[in-house]
């Protein structure tokens, strides 16, 4: 990247960071709830540490990550895998299922060979119990999930795969969405409520957190989908989260001017506050890590429908508004994002110039908030979001966006 391009990129990111930080300061100052003294730093102080960048996907994605990390110091090698919630339960016969044990073993072998230092495991509704039945008819109970999660955490992955790195977890992938793509559940009908309700999703998270407090692992809360109109699930309609269930949403937030009921995230946070002690956690327990899927902001920028100026038009602002005050100690991980989401854009539509422009915007949002510490990029190869081009002879060539993302992750100055 030329010096001119670097300067232009830095200027663009500083503009986005300043706009987002200023908007956040305004919305937070208007709310009457108690906030920490350092709720929002000045834009110049934002993102003091390099952004940690990881990659999502199956083995063909993880096999390519050395083209990003190489021999340079670009932070830890972070990799993410999606698997069934009961992967480690059904060990007899190692079922040949895309969310089953055999697939998980094969993926971790590749993660080991590719030098992954930490793997983020995102559990989903697809069960490994039967290769012919992708989904169980009903979600597991919190205690069924807790037992299955414990089996996964204590499984001898190193012995089977050679992988000796650390594990992080997202208790359930996109619980707010009914989707056959491995999110919450297949939709039982148009417009139906999520099969995994917000309170149940929160209980899955608390169960996983309780297990990880006894083992060397961490768990990210939330991890909701944001595609289409589902970013409304991140709204804060209720002024207070840490109140008894029967008092929840008796007071609207400053953003709820039309008397809306609690959002999915409202219910999720309220359940954490009320059920933490049921899972052996302290009464004032709050998540250390909050994950979200940032597609809504990136896709909106790409299609020209909106840019982030405040709570009303920015998913990240909604995440930051919800996790402030006593919830404000959490790191923010964007665990699924990219520039050129499959199903939304074609390869032809995602030109180098268009991708580079949108990635600058995405990184500007990351730099606007110092608690935003990780970005997991979806699809380093193959899909429209790809950062690498692979020709028929297997030769690999980088797209311009690869260098920009490498620059954002560089720890060598």
Secondary structure, 3 states (H helix, E strand, C coil): CCHHHHHHHHHHHHHHHHHHHHHHHHHHHHCCCCCCCCCCCCHHHCCCCCCEEEEECCHHHHCCCHHHHCCCCCCCCEEEEEEECCCCCCCCCCCCCCCCHHHHHHHHHHHHHCCCCEEEEEEECEEEEECCEEECCCCCCHHHHHHHHHHHHHCCHHHHHCCCCEEEEECCCCCCCECCCCCCECCCCCCCCCCCCHHHHHHHHHHHHHHHCCCCEEEEEEEECCCHHHHHHHCCCECCCCCCHHHCCCCECCCCCCCCCCCHHHHHHHHHHHHHHHHCCCCCCCCCEEEEECHHHHHHHHHCCCCCCCHHHCHHHHHHHHCCHHHCCCEEEEEEECCCCECCECCCCCCHHHHHHHHHHHHHHHHCCCCEEEEEEECCCCCCCCCEEECCCCCEEECHHHHHHHHHHCCCC
